[in-house]
Amino acid sequence: LDAKGDHAAAIIEYRKALALKPHETVYRYALGRMLADKGDYYGAIAEYRKALAREPDNAAVHYSLAQALVRTDKKQEAAREFQSANRLDPNYKPQKN
């Protein structure tokens, strides 16, 4: 669904999946990305933080969190998250949507 651009439906499906498997970081990250794509940066931040609680060494999640923090004008926090992403994976390149 997210590949088709149906963010609303993808968000519903990721939330259903998380109801069954609340510790699946990949679902949290994907949900965060869908929320961010819809402009719900605060919702995305919450999901990214939950994902990082389970996988603190995930550079992609740190990077995505940083982007969402920039969008909510939390530039100092964003800088720390960008630094974390770079420290964890200096060669990390975000995926193009």
Secondary structure by P-SEA (a helix, b strand, c coil): cccccaaaaaaaaaaaaaaaccccaaaaaaaaaaaaaacaaaaaaaaaaaaaaaccccaaaaaaaaaaaaaacaaaaaaaaaaaaaaaccccccccc
